[in-house]
Amino acid sequence: MPRAVPAAVVAAVAAMTAAVTVLAGCQQPSGASGVSGVSGTGLEPGKAAATAAPPPAYDYEPVFLGVDECSSFGTTSFTEVSCASERAAARVVARHDGKVSEGPPCPATTDFVLHISAPGPTRDEDGDGRITQGYACMRKLQEPHPGDPGGGGGPRTIVGDCVYSAGEGEVRETACDGKGRHAPEYRVTQAVKKRSGCPDATVLYVGLGGSEPVGCARPV
């Protein structure tokens, strides 16, 4: 039986692919097979970080990458730019203080997350000289959008996404069109509050988080 299984302050980028929870105890039709998995809500963060000089003094505290503001292209660091600029790459769709693991989830179709940091004392809670100030949920200005259903990425797994078995106790998200590095094996067709709400054809339960945390998945 299958087991249902982040002025220029610097940012660390959450990776676009990651482990997904597979919840234990699903109903499996005769002859069906499934996979089990580890804890997670969509993406396993692969972090790259750097720091920049402190922002200039203001009479008020400006918010770096506030909602509806845009960031430049980047791999390890990002700058805030006008959304009309040719350098603009992505727009902030939500902005929260604190750590991703402790704050509200990003909107479902977020493409990636920026972990916003500022220069800090030599010793801090992580010993890395940076103080985490929050995170920005980003949506690219141009396609493709990995956070869209079936897109194969984004910080969350949502209805319409596909996953593949990544080893014992783990599944990972991949593009449903088969153009990713891994072929899709299961598609999340529905989100429900409890496993009992999934249809009989479900062979895998995937942890989604949110108000409807159980994803009902079928073979592709």
Solvent accessible surface area in square Angstrom, and as a share of the most:
residue,aa,sasa,rsa
1,M,167,0.75
2,P,6,0.04
3,R,127,0.46
4,A,0,0.00
5,V,0,0.00
6,P,0,0.00
7,A,55,0.43
8,A,34,0.26
9,V,9,0.05
10,V,6,0.03
11,A,2,0.01
12,A,5,0.04
13,V,28,0.16
14,A,8,0.06
15,A,36,0.28
16,M,70,0.31
17,T,69,0.40
18,A,0,0.00
19,A,10,0.08
20,V,0,0.00
21,T,23,0.13
22,V,9,0.05
23,L,44,0.22
24,A,59,0.46
25,G,42,0.40
26,C,1,0.01
27,Q,118,0.52
28,Q,56,0.25
29,P,54,0.34
30,S,122,0.79
31,G,86,0.83
32,A,22,0.17
33,S,79,0.51
34,G,25,0.24
35,V,24,0.14
36,S,13,0.09
37,G,23,0.22
38,V,70,0.40
39,S,105,0.67
40,G,25,0.24
41,T,81,0.47
42,G,0,0.00
43,L,24,0.12
44,E,85,0.38
45,P,71,0.44
46,G,43,0.41
47,K,139,0.59
48,A,39,0.30
49,A,48,0.37
50,A,40,0.31
51,T,77,0.45
52,A,35,0.27
53,A,79,0.61
54,P,98,0.61
55,P,52,0.33
56,P,83,0.52
57,A,106,0.82
58,Y,101,0.38
59,D,158,0.82
60,Y,148,0.56
61,E,147,0.66
62,P,45,0.28
63,V,93,0.53
64,F,12,0.05
65,L,0,0.00
66,G,11,0.10
67,V,86,0.49
68,D,90,0.47
69,E,63,0.28
70,C,0,0.00
71,S,0,0.00
72,S,9,0.05
73,F,143,0.60
74,G,35,0.34
75,T,114,0.66
76,T,63,0.36
77,S,52,0.34
78,F,12,0.05
79,T,50,0.29
80,E,69,0.31
81,V,20,0.12
82,S,71,0.46
83,C,42,0.25
84,A,102,0.79
85,S,37,0.24
86,E,166,0.75
87,R,130,0.48
88,A,12,0.09
89,A,19,0.15
90,A,1,0.01
91,R,86,0.31
92,V,0,0.00
93,V,56,0.32
94,A,15,0.12
95,R,47,0.17
96,H,48,0.22
97,D,117,0.60
98,G,33,0.32
99,K,78,0.33
100,V,56,0.32
101,S,102,0.66
102,E,137,0.61
103,G,26,0.25
104,P,68,0.43
105,P,86,0.54
106,C,6,0.04
107,P,55,0.35
108,A,42,0.32
109,T,53,0.31
110,T,1,0.01
111,D,0,0.00
112,F,18,0.08
113,V,4,0.02
114,L,0,0.00
115,H,26,0.12
116,I,1,0.00
117,S,4,0.03
118,A,16,0.13
119,P,55,0.35
120,G,28,0.27
121,P,72,0.46
122,T,124,0.72
123,R,209,0.76
124,D,34,0.18
125,E,129,0.58
126,D,90,0.47
127,G,56,0.54
128,D,65,0.34
129,G,20,0.19
130,R,47,0.17
131,I,85,0.43
132,T,43,0.25
133,Q,82,0.37
134,G,0,0.00
135,Y,1,0.00
136,A,0,0.00
137,C,0,0.00
138,M,0,0.00
139,R,63,0.23
140,K,58,0.24
141,L,65,0.32
142,Q,143,0.63
143,E,144,0.65
144,P,102,0.64
145,H,30,0.13
146,P,22,0.14
147,G,4,0.04
148,D,45,0.23
149,P,79,0.49
150,G,14,0.13
151,G,32,0.31
152,G,12,0.12
153,G,2,0.02
154,G,1,0.01
155,P,19,0.12
156,R,50,0.18
157,T,1,0.00
158,I,20,0.10
159,V,65,0.38
160,G,16,0.15
161,D,1,0.01
162,C,0,0.00
163,V,0,0.00
164,Y,24,0.09
165,S,40,0.26
166,A,37,0.28
167,G,42,0.40
168,E,170,0.76
169,G,15,0.15
170,E,34,0.15
171,V,0,0.00
172,R,59,0.22
173,E,4,0.02
174,T,7,0.04
175,A,16,0.12
176,C,22,0.13
177,D,95,0.49
178,G,42,0.41
179,K,173,0.73
180,G,35,0.34
181,R,233,0.85
182,H,83,0.37
183,A,72,0.56
184,P,24,0.15
185,E,72,0.32
186,Y,16,0.06
187,R,94,0.34
188,V,0,0.00
189,T,55,0.32
190,Q,76,0.34
191,A,24,0.19
192,V,16,0.09
193,K,135,0.57
194,K,148,0.63
195,R,107,0.39
196,S,105,0.68
197,G,41,0.40
198,C,14,0.09
199,P,43,0.27
200,D,118,0.61
201,A,46,0.36
202,T,2,0.01
203,V,3,0.02
204,L,0,0.00
205,Y,7,0.03
206,V,0,0.00
207,G,7,0.07
208,L,10,0.05
209,G,25,0.24
210,G,53,0.51
211,S,93,0.60
212,E,77,0.35
213,P,49,0.31
214,V,10,0.06
215,G,0,0.00
216,C,0,0.00
217,A,0,0.00
218,R,96,0.35
219,P,80,0.50
220,V,101,0.58
